[in-house]
């Protein structure tokens, strides 16, 4: 016989136990034997979510170390996340792109992050994944336009030349009167940001109109996750919300002044205006919100990548000498005090420099990518023949932070190896010379034995959704770093000290490149025989 317990405490315990049972019964997703292996959590229902909030992408690495399946099912509330942790399973996801959709999650994120109104949200959702069989739709058309403008060719050359010559103006002011001390990350982030924004948006760009918007952007960026996840961000993510509004206001003033018509504005922005406001009728206010998204693409990966590449090169005297030998061949002397750096040669004739660039991206830009499961989908591992079913309405997370640090990268995967991509770079260089194309910085990894590992290298994404700005980003970073390599010495905070690479951020969900965990004081001085030199760029 059961009776009502006499102890109030026992009654409370039983009620809580009953609630937990009911929550697990009705919220925990039902297991399907055809799905990838289920991974339990210590705390039912919420455990995986809590661990992700606490540990970021480190949690994915811990799961992979413990279970080593390559693909997992993580039950979360009433749904599930599929975690992909191997290149072969990433390829399987890419092959099912019709039902494992990229744009669905992108749309959801940008609508929240950039605070669009209902009318703009409807435009974002229109033909989002090509449902009507055409390339109509604001998301698709902007992507296609950017693929065209940022592909190797005259438009990309003009944009790269503009940005790099803007950057050269700032670098030419360094150490003019002798050694100069810099707070390196702060200096680099500031000057890279304002030079890039001026080249993209023109002379009356948002940072020129409102200098405070630059710092506001980096606060906005660091709070992006909270702004997309928490309700009422103006209350519960106040710092990020305030910074975001400052960026929106700067862009609105830019749009209201129609400064995009000014000489010096890039074709990229003029084309965005034509599509967003011309074809689809976005208001200036909503377009201003949307333009903030391009700041993320222009800055959040390129600035940290440039920092880490500079740090590793100047920390290692032998590496500096070898890369300097390549870069020096890309320079011509216009006069005793003028030097020109040739962009095309940097991209195609510096295999070690390009390899070090890709290695920095492997280590510090293992950017996760996501897919939405629009219908029950069977994916098959092309190597093993194994198949799993992914259930409708789930989310797939391709854990690049795991893939970039496991097979096929070898036993030194956790270490920086600037020569890791030389086999890839040399072959890409040869292919480029034979086909008159630039080497693709997102090319699959080819190991020292020549074996290609598709989807092992994912800093630019993969499949149908590879980043259209990859050639642009490569040239930006190599161009900036080449000026320091060719014209300067960078050392520790005291004269004669060696530069020491700082630690990285300890918590990161890998939505963008990892920043340094602390700033670093350096002394910059002119390279011998380059004391009075001014630099410029040519294609």
C-alpha positions as CSV (number, residue, x, y, z in Angstrom):
1,X,0.0,0.0,0.0
2,X,1.2,3.5,-0.7
3,X,0.4,6.3,1.7
4,X,1.0,10.1,1.7
5,X,4.3,10.7,3.5
6,X,4.0,12.4,6.8
7,X,7.4,14.3,6.5
8,X,7.1,17.7,4.6
9,X,10.7,17.3,3.5
10,X,10.1,13.9,2.1
11,X,7.0,15.2,0.3
12,X,9.1,17.9,-1.3
13,X,11.7,15.4,-2.4
14,X,9.1,13.2,-4.0
15,X,7.5,16.1,-5.8
16,X,10.9,17.2,-7.2
17,X,11.6,13.6,-8.2
18,X,8.3,13.4,-10.0
19,X,8.9,16.7,-11.8
20,X,12.4,15.5,-12.9
21,X,10.8,12.2,-14.2
22,X,8.1,14.2,-16.1
23,X,10.7,16.6,-17.6
24,X,12.9,13.8,-18.7
25,X,9.9,11.8,-20.1
26,X,8.5,14.7,-22.2
27,X,11.4,16.9,-22.9
28,X,14.3,14.5,-23.5
29,X,14.3,13.5,-27.2
30,X,13.4,9.9,-28.0
31,X,16.4,7.9,-29.1
32,X,16.5,6.4,-32.6
33,X,18.9,3.5,-33.1
34,X,19.7,4.9,-36.5
35,X,21.1,8.1,-35.1
36,X,24.8,8.8,-34.2
37,X,25.8,7.5,-30.7
38,X,24.0,9.3,-27.9
39,X,26.2,11.0,-25.4
40,X,24.7,11.3,-21.9
41,X,25.4,14.3,-19.6
42,X,25.8,14.3,-15.9
43,X,22.9,16.8,-15.5
44,X,19.8,15.5,-17.4
45,X,18.3,17.7,-20.1
46,X,20.5,20.8,-19.4
47,X,23.9,19.2,-19.0
48,X,25.4,19.7,-22.4
49,X,24.1,23.2,-22.6
50,X,25.6,24.1,-19.3
51,X,28.9,22.6,-20.2
52,X,29.0,24.5,-23.5
53,X,28.3,27.7,-21.6
54,X,31.1,27.1,-19.1
55,X,33.7,25.5,-21.4
56,X,33.0,26.7,-24.9
57,X,34.5,24.6,-27.7
58,X,36.9,22.9,-25.1
59,X,33.9,20.8,-24.2
60,X,33.8,19.4,-27.7
61,X,37.4,18.4,-27.5
62,X,36.8,16.7,-24.1
63,X,33.9,14.7,-25.5
64,X,35.9,13.6,-28.5
65,X,38.9,12.6,-26.3
66,X,36.6,10.5,-24.2
67,X,34.4,8.9,-26.9
68,X,36.2,9.3,-30.2
69,X,33.3,8.4,-32.4
70,X,33.7,11.1,-35.1
71,X,30.0,12.0,-34.9
72,X,27.7,12.2,-31.8
73,X,24.2,13.0,-30.7
74,X,23.9,15.4,-27.8
75,X,20.4,15.5,-26.3
76,X,19.4,19.1,-25.3
77,X,16.0,19.9,-23.9
78,X,13.5,18.4,-26.3
79,X,15.9,18.4,-29.2
80,X,19.4,17.4,-30.1
81,X,22.6,18.6,-31.6
82,X,24.7,16.4,-33.8
83,X,28.4,17.0,-33.2
84,X,30.6,16.3,-36.2
85,X,34.3,15.8,-35.2
86,X,35.9,14.2,-38.2
87,X,36.7,15.3,-41.8
88,X,34.9,12.3,-43.3
89,X,31.7,13.0,-41.5
90,X,32.0,16.7,-42.4
91,X,32.1,15.6,-46.1
92,X,29.0,13.5,-45.6
93,X,27.2,16.6,-44.2
94,X,28.3,18.7,-47.1
95,X,27.0,16.2,-49.6
96,X,23.5,16.4,-48.1
97,X,23.3,20.2,-48.4
98,X,19.7,20.2,-49.8
99,X,18.3,19.1,-46.4
100,X,21.2,20.1,-44.1
101,X,20.8,23.8,-44.6
102,X,23.3,26.6,-43.9
103,X,21.3,29.7,-44.6
104,X,18.5,28.8,-42.2
105,X,20.7,29.2,-39.2
106,X,22.5,32.1,-40.6
107,X,19.2,33.9,-41.1
108,X,18.1,33.1,-37.5
109,X,21.4,34.5,-36.1
110,X,21.5,37.7,-38.2
111,X,17.9,38.6,-37.5
112,X,18.6,38.4,-33.8
113,X,22.1,39.9,-33.8
114,X,21.3,42.9,-36.0
115,X,17.9,43.6,-34.6
116,X,15.9,43.7,-37.9
117,X,12.3,44.7,-37.9
118,X,9.5,42.4,-39.1
119,X,9.5,43.6,-42.7
120,X,13.3,43.0,-43.0
121,X,13.0,39.6,-41.3
122,X,10.5,38.6,-44.0
123,X,12.9,39.7,-46.7
124,X,15.7,37.7,-45.1
125,X,13.5,34.6,-45.1
126,X,12.4,34.9,-48.7
127,X,13.7,32.0,-50.8
128,X,16.3,31.5,-48.2
129,X,17.5,28.1,-49.4
130,X,16.4,28.5,-53.1
131,X,13.0,26.9,-52.4
132,X,11.5,28.4,-55.6
133,X,14.3,27.1,-57.8
134,X,15.9,30.5,-58.5
135,X,18.8,32.5,-57.1
136,X,16.4,35.2,-56.0
137,X,16.4,36.3,-52.4
138,X,18.4,38.8,-50.4
139,X,20.7,36.3,-48.7
140,X,21.4,34.4,-51.9
141,X,21.9,37.4,-54.1
142,X,24.3,39.2,-51.6
143,X,26.3,36.0,-51.4
144,X,26.5,35.6,-55.2
145,X,27.4,39.3,-55.6
146,X,30.2,38.9,-53.0
147,X,31.5,35.8,-54.7
148,X,31.9,37.9,-57.9
149,X,33.4,41.0,-56.4
150,X,35.8,39.2,-54.1
151,X,36.9,36.6,-56.7
152,X,40.4,37.0,-58.1
153,X,40.3,39.8,-60.7
154,X,40.3,43.6,-61.2
155,X,37.6,44.4,-58.6
156,X,39.4,42.4,-55.9
157,X,42.8,43.9,-56.9
158,X,41.4,47.4,-56.6
159,X,39.9,46.7,-53.1
160,X,43.1,45.0,-51.9
161,X,45.3,47.8,-53.2
162,X,43.1,50.4,-51.5
163,X,43.1,48.7,-48.2
164,X,46.8,47.9,-48.2
165,X,47.8,51.4,-49.2
166,X,45.6,52.7,-46.4
167,X,47.5,50.4,-44.0
168,X,50.8,51.5,-45.4
169,X,50.1,55.1,-44.4
170,X,49.8,53.9,-40.8
171,X,52.9,51.6,-40.9
172,X,55.0,54.3,-42.6
173,X,54.6,56.5,-39.5
174,X,56.2,53.9,-37.2
175,X,59.7,54.3,-35.7
176,X,60.5,57.3,-38.0
177,X,62.7,58.9,-35.3
178,X,64.1,55.7,-33.8
179,X,62.8,52.7,-31.8
180,X,59.1,53.1,-30.8
181,X,57.2,51.2,-28.1
182,X,53.8,49.9,-29.0
183,X,51.0,48.1,-27.2
184,X,50.9,45.7,-30.1
185,X,47.4,44.1,-30.2
186,X,45.8,47.5,-29.4
187,X,47.8,49.3,-32.1
188,X,47.2,46.6,-34.7
189,X,43.5,46.3,-34.1
190,X,43.0,50.1,-34.2
191,X,45.0,50.8,-37.4
192,X,43.9,47.7,-39.3
193,X,40.2,48.5,-38.4
194,X,40.2,52.1,-39.6
195,X,42.3,51.4,-42.7
196,X,40.0,48.6,-43.8
197,X,36.7,50.4,-43.1
198,X,38.0,53.5,-45.0
199,X,38.8,51.4,-48.0
200,X,35.5,49.5,-48.0
201,X,33.0,52.3,-47.1
202,X,34.9,55.3,-48.4
203,X,36.2,58.5,-46.8
204,X,33.0,59.4,-44.9
205,X,32.9,55.9,-43.4
206,X,31.1,55.2,-40.1
207,X,34.4,55.2,-38.1
208,X,35.4,58.5,-39.6
209,X,32.0,60.0,-38.8
210,X,32.0,58.5,-35.3
211,X,35.5,57.4,-34.1
212,X,34.0,56.0,-30.9
213,X,32.1,53.4,-33.1
214,X,35.4,51.5,-33.7
215,X,35.8,50.6,-30.0
216,X,32.0,50.0,-29.7
217,X,32.2,47.5,-32.5
218,X,34.8,45.4,-30.7
219,X,32.6,45.5,-27.5
220,X,29.6,44.5,-29.7
221,X,31.6,41.7,-31.3
222,X,32.7,40.3,-27.9
223,X,29.1,40.2,-26.7
224,X,27.6,38.8,-29.9
225,X,26.9,35.4,-28.4
226,X,24.9,36.9,-25.6
227,X,23.0,39.2,-27.9
228,X,21.7,36.3,-29.9
229,X,20.8,34.1,-27.0
230,X,19.5,36.1,-24.1
231,X,16.0,37.7,-24.0
232,X,15.7,41.4,-23.6
233,X,19.4,42.1,-24.3
234,X,19.0,45.8,-23.5
235,X,18.6,44.6,-19.9
236,X,20.5,41.3,-19.6
237,X,23.3,42.1,-22.1
238,X,23.4,45.8,-21.5
239,X,27.0,46.5,-22.4
240,X,26.8,44.6,-25.7
241,X,23.4,46.1,-26.5
242,X,24.6,49.7,-25.9
243,X,27.7,49.1,-28.1
244,X,25.7,47.6,-30.8
245,X,23.4,50.6,-30.9
246,X,26.4,52.9,-31.2
247,X,27.5,51.0,-34.3
248,X,24.0,51.1,-35.7
249,X,23.9,54.9,-35.2
250,X,27.2,55.4,-36.9
251,X,26.1,53.4,-39.9
252,X,22.7,55.1,-40.0
253,X,24.4,58.5,-40.3
254,X,26.6,57.2,-43.1
255,X,23.5,55.9,-44.9
256,X,21.4,59.0,-44.2
257,X,24.2,61.2,-45.7
258,X,24.3,58.8,-48.7
259,X,28.1,58.7,-48.2
260,X,28.1,55.5,-50.2
261,X,28.0,57.6,-53.3
262,X,31.3,59.3,-52.5
263,X,34.4,58.6,-54.6
264,X,36.5,56.1,-52.9
265,X,33.7,53.8,-51.8
266,X,34.3,50.2,-52.9
267,X,32.2,48.5,-55.5
268,X,31.3,46.0,-52.8
269,X,29.3,48.6,-50.9
270,X,27.8,50.1,-54.1
271,X,26.5,46.7,-55.1
272,X,25.1,46.0,-51.6
273,X,23.2,49.3,-51.8
274,X,21.8,48.3,-55.2
275,X,20.6,45.0,-53.9
276,X,19.4,45.8,-50.4
277,X,17.8,49.2,-50.9
278,X,17.4,49.3,-54.7
279,X,15.9,45.9,-55.4
280,X,14.5,44.9,-52.0
281,X,13.6,48.2,-50.5
282,X,15.3,48.1,-47.2
283,X,15.0,51.3,-45.2
284,X,18.2,53.2,-44.5
285,X,17.8,52.3,-40.8
286,X,17.6,48.5,-41.5
287,X,20.3,48.7,-44.1
288,X,22.5,50.4,-41.5
289,X,21.9,47.5,-39.2
290,X,22.8,45.0,-41.9
291,X,26.0,46.8,-42.8
292,X,27.3,46.1,-39.3
293,X,27.3,42.5,-40.4
294,X,30.0,43.2,-43.0
295,X,32.2,44.6,-40.2
296,X,32.3,41.1,-38.8
297,X,33.4,39.7,-42.1
298,X,36.0,42.3,-42.6
299,X,37.6,42.4,-39.2
300,X,37.0,39.7,-36.7
301,X,39.1,37.0,-38.4
302,X,41.6,39.1,-40.3
303,X,42.9,41.2,-37.4
304,X,43.7,38.4,-35.0
305,X,45.2,36.3,-37.8
306,X,47.5,39.2,-38.7
307,X,48.5,39.5,-35.0
308,X,49.3,35.8,-34.5
309,X,51.2,35.6,-37.8
310,X,53.4,38.6,-36.8
311,X,53.9,37.1,-33.4
312,X,55.1,33.7,-34.6
313,X,57.4,35.2,-37.2
314,X,59.1,37.7,-34.9
315,X,59.4,35.2,-32.1
316,X,61.5,32.8,-34.3
317,X,64.6,34.4,-35.8
318,X,65.2,31.6,-38.3
319,X,61.6,31.7,-39.5
320,X,61.8,35.5,-39.9
321,X,65.0,35.1,-42.0
322,X,63.4,32.5,-44.2
323,X,60.1,34.4,-44.8
324,X,62.0,37.7,-45.2
325,X,64.0,36.0,-48.0
326,X,60.7,35.3,-49.8
327,X,59.1,38.7,-49.1
328,X,62.2,40.7,-50.2
329,X,61.8,39.2,-53.6
330,X,58.4,40.9,-53.8
331,X,59.8,44.4,-53.3
332,X,61.1,46.8,-55.9
333,X,63.0,50.0,-55.2
334,X,61.4,53.1,-56.8
335,X,64.1,55.4,-55.2
336,X,66.4,55.5,-52.3
337,X,63.4,56.2,-50.0
338,X,60.5,54.5,-51.8
339,X,59.7,50.8,-51.9
340,X,56.8,49.0,-53.6
341,X,55.4,45.7,-52.4
342,X,53.8,43.6,-55.1
343,X,50.6,41.9,-54.0
344,X,50.5,39.3,-56.7
345,X,53.9,38.0,-55.8
346,X,53.0,37.8,-52.1
347,X,50.1,35.5,-52.9
348,X,51.8,33.3,-55.5
349,X,55.5,33.3,-54.9
350,X,55.9,33.0,-51.1
351,X,55.2,29.3,-50.2
352,X,56.6,29.4,-46.7
353,X,54.8,32.7,-45.9
354,X,51.5,31.3,-47.2
355,X,52.0,28.1,-45.3
356,X,52.6,30.0,-42.1
357,X,49.4,32.0,-42.8
358,X,47.4,28.9,-43.2
359,X,48.9,27.3,-40.1
360,X,47.9,30.3,-38.0
361,X,44.4,30.0,-39.3
362,X,44.4,26.2,-38.5
363,X,45.3,27.0,-34.9
364,X,43.5,30.2,-34.2
365,X,40.6,30.3,-36.6
366,X,39.0,26.9,-36.2
367,X,35.6,28.5,-36.9
368,X,32.6,26.2,-36.2
369,X,29.9,25.9,-38.8
370,X,26.3,24.8,-38.4
371,X,23.5,23.2,-40.4
372,X,19.8,22.9,-39.8
373,X,18.2,19.6,-40.5
374,X,15.2,20.4,-42.6
375,X,14.1,16.8,-43.1
376,X,15.2,13.4,-41.8
377,X,18.5,12.8,-43.6
378,X,20.7,9.8,-44.0
379,X,24.4,10.6,-44.3
380,X,27.1,8.1,-45.2
381,X,30.8,8.1,-44.4
382,X,32.6,7.7,-47.7
383,X,35.6,6.0,-46.1
384,X,33.9,3.5,-43.8
385,X,30.5,3.1,-45.5
386,X,28.8,3.7,-42.1
387,X,25.4,5.6,-42.2
388,X,23.4,7.5,-39.7
389,X,20.0,9.3,-39.7
390,X,19.9,12.9,-38.7
391,X,16.4,13.9,-37.4
392,X,14.4,16.8,-38.6
393,X,14.7,20.1,-36.8
394,X,18.0,19.2,-35.1
395,X,21.2,21.3,-35.5
396,X,24.5,19.9,-36.8
397,X,27.7,21.5,-35.5
398,X,30.9,20.8,-37.4
399,X,33.5,21.1,-34.6
400,X,36.4,22.6,-36.4
401,X,38.2,23.1,-33.1
402,X,38.3,19.3,-32.9
403,X,39.0,18.5,-36.5
404,X,42.0,20.9,-36.7
405,X,43.8,19.2,-33.9
406,X,43.4,15.5,-34.7
407,X,44.1,13.2,-37.5
408,X,45.3,13.8,-40.2
409,X,47.5,16.6,-38.7
410,X,49.8,14.1,-37.0
411,X,51.5,14.0,-33.6
412,X,52.5,17.7,-33.7
413,X,48.9,18.9,-34.3
414,X,48.8,21.0,-31.1
415,X,52.0,22.9,-32.1
416,X,52.6,25.7,-34.6
417,X,54.5,24.3,-37.6
418,X,54.9,27.0,-40.3
419,X,56.0,24.5,-42.9
420,X,53.0,22.2,-42.5
421,X,51.3,23.4,-45.7
422,X,54.4,23.6,-47.8
423,X,53.4,20.6,-49.8
424,X,50.0,22.1,-50.4
425,X,51.4,25.5,-51.2
426,X,54.0,24.3,-53.6
427,X,51.4,22.2,-55.5
428,X,48.9,25.1,-55.5
429,X,51.7,27.4,-56.8
430,X,52.3,25.1,-59.6
431,X,48.6,24.7,-60.4
432,X,48.2,28.5,-60.3
433,X,51.1,29.0,-62.8
434,X,49.7,26.4,-65.2
435,X,46.1,27.6,-65.0
436,X,46.7,31.4,-64.5
437,X,44.8,31.3,-61.2
438,X,45.8,32.3,-57.7
439,X,46.4,29.6,-55.1
440,X,43.2,29.1,-53.0
441,X,43.9,29.7,-49.3
442,X,41.1,27.3,-48.5
443,X,42.6,24.4,-50.5
444,X,42.3,21.0,-48.9
445,X,45.2,19.8,-46.8
446,X,47.8,17.7,-48.6
447,X,50.2,16.0,-46.2
448,X,53.9,15.4,-46.8
449,X,53.1,12.2,-48.7
450,X,50.8,14.1,-51.0
451,X,47.6,12.6,-49.7
452,X,44.6,15.0,-49.8
453,X,42.3,15.2,-46.8
454,X,39.1,16.8,-47.8
455,X,37.3,18.9,-45.1
456,X,40.3,18.6,-42.7
457,X,41.1,22.3,-43.2
458,X,38.0,24.4,-42.4
459,X,39.0,28.0,-41.5
460,X,37.0,29.2,-44.5
461,X,34.2,26.8,-44.0
462,X,33.5,24.1,-46.6
463,X,31.2,22.6,-49.2
464,X,28.8,24.9,-50.9
465,X,29.3,27.6,-48.2
466,X,33.0,28.3,-48.5
467,X,33.8,31.9,-47.5
468,X,33.7,34.2,-50.6
469,X,36.1,36.6,-48.9
470,X,39.0,34.2,-48.5
471,X,41.2,35.7,-51.3
472,X,40.5,39.1,-49.9
473,X,41.4,38.1,-46.3
474,X,44.6,36.3,-47.4
475,X,45.9,39.4,-49.3
476,X,45.0,41.8,-46.4
477,X,46.9,39.7,-43.9
478,X,49.9,38.9,-46.0
479,X,50.1,42.5,-47.1
480,X,50.2,44.0,-43.7
481,X,52.6,41.4,-42.3
482,X,54.9,41.8,-45.3
483,X,55.5,45.4,-44.4
484,X,56.7,44.5,-40.9
485,X,58.8,41.6,-42.2
486,X,60.5,43.6,-44.9
487,X,60.9,47.0,-43.2
488,X,61.0,46.5,-39.4
489,X,62.3,44.6,-36.4
490,X,59.9,43.8,-33.6
491,X,61.2,42.8,-30.2
492,X,60.2,42.6,-26.5
493,X,59.3,45.6,-24.3
494,X,63.0,46.4,-23.7
495,X,65.6,47.0,-26.4
496,X,67.2,43.8,-27.4
497,X,64.6,41.5,-25.9
498,X,63.0,38.7,-28.0
499,X,59.4,39.0,-28.9
500,X,57.3,36.4,-26.9
501,X,53.9,35.3,-28.2
502,X,51.2,35.9,-25.6
503,X,48.7,33.3,-24.5
504,X,45.4,33.1,-26.3
505,X,41.9,33.6,-24.9
506,X,41.0,30.8,-22.5
507,X,37.3,30.6,-23.4
508,X,36.2,30.5,-27.0
509,X,33.2,29.1,-28.9
510,X,35.1,29.5,-32.2
511,X,32.6,31.7,-34.0
512,X,35.6,33.8,-35.0
513,X,39.4,33.8,-34.7
514,X,40.8,33.6,-31.2
515,X,42.2,36.8,-29.8
516,X,45.3,37.2,-27.5
517,X,44.4,36.7,-23.9
518,X,46.5,39.7,-23.0
519,X,48.2,42.6,-24.8
520,X,51.9,42.7,-25.3
521,X,54.4,45.6,-25.2
522,X,56.9,45.6,-28.0
523,X,59.6,47.8,-29.4
524,X,59.5,48.4,-33.1
525,X,62.4,49.8,-35.0
526,X,63.3,50.2,-38.7
527,X,65.3,47.4,-40.3
528,X,68.9,48.3,-41.1
529,X,69.1,50.2,-44.4
530,X,65.3,50.8,-44.4
531,X,65.4,53.7,-41.9
532,X,63.9,56.3,-44.1
533,X,61.8,54.1,-46.4
534,X,58.1,54.7,-47.3
535,X,56.1,51.7,-48.5
536,X,53.4,51.4,-51.1
537,X,51.5,48.5,-52.8
538,X,51.0,47.6,-56.4
539,X,49.1,44.6,-57.9
